[in-house]
Amino acid sequence: MNRQITKVEASVGFWNDLEPLRKERWYPDLRRAIANFVTDLAAGNPVRERGFSNPRLKGIMHLNLPKDLRLFHVYPDSDTLRLCLVADHKVYGFNGKHMGREAATADKIWRGVEMPVAVSPFWKNLKWKTPAEVCDHPELAEMSVDGLRSLIDDLDQEADSWQKLTRHLKVDGIDDIPLKDFETWSDDLIRAQDCAYNSLETIAKNARGKLSVDDFSVWCEP
């Protein structure tokens, strides 16, 4: 089906389902798949979403994701997409198995649909190996105030210890770091700190009132 959306919403349940998956190595692929789906819908491109034959699930759509997961979503309006849940297909029964779970799953999904919309999951941590990753990190805009403060502390600590730099270059200590690498790392640290502080200011100003299609463009980055 060709549908063109202009607005995106994400329920609390959607963010809650992503939380335990952030530690997985394939998590970026999962985000990328969701982002591609959103941007395809915004461009009016055809997508491979499906509905359900069960009447209780009528109106709910699902999309295949990496690692045999499914994205459950609805369209509150013709131009609005609401992301509801991310789960394994076993939760609603598949190929004649676990079919007794359909009713409970229908209730769970509809509760997810009815959950409050959240512009951000407000993550408490952000993983980074090099400071150059921070500014373009797709989760930076999703951080909580405490998470951003923790990130700033980590960046400040790196500026004092250079532990990540020595580990990155696989050298024994600071004296073994080439000057060019040290200068590049220092510049990247300063930019990363600026980006973290800018994100704090954005939260303070409450500039982000709702999600947009553009918010998902960074999810597509490798």
C-alpha positions as CSV (number, residue, x, y, z in Angstrom):
1,M,0.0,0.0,0.0
2,N,1.2,3.5,-0.9
3,R,0.7,5.9,2.0
4,Q,2.4,9.2,2.7
5,I,2.8,10.4,6.2
6,T,3.8,13.8,7.5
7,K,3.7,13.1,11.3
8,V,5.3,10.4,13.5
9,E,4.4,9.5,17.1
10,A,6.1,6.9,19.4
11,S,4.4,5.4,22.4
12,V,6.1,4.8,25.7
13,G,5.8,1.0,24.9
14,F,7.8,1.4,21.8
15,W,10.7,3.0,23.6
16,N,10.4,0.5,26.5
17,D,10.8,-2.4,24.0
18,L,13.9,-0.8,22.5
19,E,15.6,-0.3,25.9
20,P,16.9,-3.9,26.4
21,L,17.9,-4.2,22.8
22,R,20.4,-1.3,22.9
23,K,23.1,-3.6,24.2
24,E,22.9,-5.9,21.1
25,R,25.5,-5.6,18.4
26,W,22.7,-5.6,15.8
27,Y,20.8,-2.8,17.4
28,P,21.9,-0.2,14.8
29,D,20.5,-2.5,12.1
30,L,17.2,-2.6,13.9
31,R,17.0,1.2,14.2
32,R,18.0,1.5,10.5
33,A,15.2,-0.8,9.5
34,I,12.7,1.3,11.4
35,A,14.1,4.5,10.0
36,N,13.9,3.3,6.5
37,F,10.3,2.3,7.0
38,V,9.5,5.8,8.3
39,T,11.3,7.7,5.6
40,D,9.8,5.4,2.9
41,L,6.3,6.2,4.2
42,A,7.2,9.9,4.3
43,A,8.3,9.7,0.6
44,G,5.2,7.8,-0.4
45,N,7.2,4.7,-1.3
46,P,5.5,1.3,-1.0
47,V,6.3,-0.6,2.2
48,R,5.9,-4.3,3.2
49,E,3.6,-3.9,6.2
50,R,0.8,-6.3,6.9
51,G,-2.4,-6.4,8.9
52,F,-3.9,-9.3,10.9
53,S,-6.8,-11.6,10.1
54,N,-7.8,-11.7,13.8
55,P,-10.7,-9.2,14.3
56,R,-9.3,-8.1,17.6
57,L,-6.1,-7.0,15.9
58,K,-8.0,-5.1,13.2
59,G,-6.3,-1.7,12.5
60,I,-2.9,-2.8,13.7
61,M,-0.1,-3.3,11.2
62,H,3.2,-5.0,11.6
63,L,6.5,-4.9,9.8
64,N,9.3,-7.5,9.7
65,L,12.5,-6.3,11.4
66,P,16.0,-7.8,11.8
67,K,16.4,-10.8,14.2
68,D,12.8,-12.0,13.6
69,L,11.3,-9.0,15.4
70,R,8.1,-7.1,14.4
71,L,7.2,-3.5,14.6
72,F,3.6,-3.0,15.6
73,H,2.1,0.3,14.5
74,V,-1.1,2.1,13.7
75,Y,-2.3,5.1,11.7
76,P,-4.4,7.4,14.0
77,D,-4.9,9.6,11.0
78,S,-4.2,9.2,7.3
79,D,-1.0,11.2,7.5
80,T,0.1,10.1,11.0
81,L,2.2,7.0,12.0
82,R,2.3,5.8,15.6
83,L,5.0,3.3,16.6
84,C,3.6,1.1,19.3
85,L,5.6,-2.0,20.1
86,V,8.6,-4.1,19.0
87,A,8.3,-7.8,19.7
88,D,8.8,-11.3,18.4
89,H,6.0,-12.8,16.3
90,K,5.5,-15.5,18.9
91,V,3.7,-13.1,21.0
92,Y,0.6,-13.2,18.7
93,G,0.9,-16.7,17.4
94,F,2.4,-17.8,14.1
95,N,2.1,-20.8,11.7
96,G,-0.5,-22.4,14.0
97,K,1.7,-22.1,17.1
98,H,1.0,-20.1,20.2
99,M,-2.4,-19.2,18.8
100,G,-3.9,-19.1,22.3
101,R,-1.9,-15.9,22.9
102,E,-3.8,-13.9,20.3
103,A,-6.3,-12.4,22.7
104,A,-3.8,-11.4,25.3
105,T,-1.5,-10.1,22.7
106,A,-4.3,-8.0,21.1
107,D,-5.0,-6.5,24.5
108,K,-1.3,-5.8,25.0
109,I,-0.9,-4.1,21.6
110,W,-4.0,-2.0,22.1
111,R,-2.7,-0.9,25.5
112,G,0.5,0.0,23.7
113,V,-1.5,2.0,21.1
114,E,-3.3,3.9,24.0
115,M,-0.1,4.6,25.9
116,P,1.1,8.2,26.0
117,V,3.1,9.5,23.1
118,A,6.8,10.2,24.1
119,V,9.1,12.4,22.0
120,S,12.1,10.7,23.6
121,P,13.0,7.6,25.7
122,F,15.4,9.8,27.7
123,W,18.2,7.2,27.7
124,K,20.5,7.3,30.7
125,N,23.7,6.4,28.9
126,L,25.3,6.6,25.5
127,K,28.0,4.3,24.2
128,W,31.0,5.8,22.3
129,K,34.5,4.6,21.4
130,T,35.8,7.8,19.9
131,P,34.7,11.4,20.6
132,A,34.1,11.8,16.8
133,E,31.1,9.5,17.2
134,V,29.3,11.6,19.7
135,C,27.9,14.6,17.7
136,D,26.4,12.3,15.0
137,H,25.3,9.6,17.4
138,P,21.6,8.8,16.6
139,E,20.8,8.6,20.3
140,L,22.2,11.9,21.4
141,A,18.9,13.7,20.9
142,E,17.2,11.0,22.9
143,M,19.2,11.4,26.1
144,S,17.9,12.4,29.5
145,V,19.4,15.3,31.4
146,D,21.2,12.9,33.8
147,G,22.4,10.9,30.8
148,L,23.8,14.0,29.1
149,R,25.5,15.1,32.3
150,S,27.0,11.6,32.6
151,L,28.2,11.8,29.0
152,I,29.9,15.2,29.7
153,D,31.6,13.7,32.8
154,D,32.9,10.9,30.6
155,L,34.2,13.3,28.1
156,D,35.9,15.4,30.8
157,Q,37.4,12.3,32.3
158,E,38.8,11.3,28.9
159,A,40.3,14.8,28.5
160,D,42.2,14.1,31.8
161,S,43.2,10.5,31.3
162,W,43.2,9.7,27.5
163,Q,42.3,6.1,28.4
164,K,40.0,5.6,25.4
165,L,42.6,7.2,23.1
166,T,45.4,4.9,24.2
167,R,43.0,1.9,24.0
168,H,41.9,3.0,20.5
169,L,45.5,3.3,19.3
170,K,46.6,0.2,21.2
171,V,49.5,1.9,22.8
172,D,50.9,1.6,26.4
173,G,50.5,5.2,27.5
174,I,50.2,8.9,26.6
175,D,53.9,9.2,25.6
176,D,53.3,6.7,22.8
177,I,50.5,8.7,21.2
178,P,51.5,10.4,17.9
179,L,51.1,14.2,18.1
180,K,48.7,14.3,15.1
181,D,46.4,11.6,16.6
182,F,46.5,13.5,19.9
183,E,45.5,16.8,18.3
184,T,42.7,15.2,16.3
185,W,41.3,13.4,19.4
186,S,41.5,16.7,21.4
187,D,39.5,18.6,18.7
188,D,36.9,15.8,18.5
189,L,36.6,15.9,22.3
190,I,35.9,19.6,22.3
191,R,33.2,19.2,19.6
192,A,31.7,16.3,21.5
193,Q,31.5,18.4,24.7
194,D,29.9,21.2,22.7
195,C,27.3,18.9,21.2
196,A,26.4,17.4,24.6
197,Y,26.0,20.9,26.1
198,N,23.9,22.0,23.2
199,S,21.6,19.0,23.8
200,L,21.2,20.0,27.4
201,E,20.2,23.5,26.3
202,T,17.7,22.1,23.8
203,I,16.0,20.2,26.6
204,A,16.0,23.3,28.8
205,K,14.3,25.3,26.1
206,N,11.9,22.5,25.4
207,A,12.4,23.0,21.7
208,R,11.5,19.4,20.9
209,G,7.8,19.2,21.3
210,K,7.2,16.2,19.0
211,L,8.8,13.8,16.7
212,S,9.2,14.5,13.0
213,V,10.2,12.4,10.0
214,D,13.5,14.2,10.0
215,D,14.3,12.8,13.4
216,F,14.6,9.4,11.9
217,S,17.1,10.4,9.2
218,V,20.0,10.0,11.7
219,W,18.8,6.5,12.5
220,C,19.8,5.5,8.9
221,E,23.4,6.5,9.5
222,P,25.9,3.5,9.7
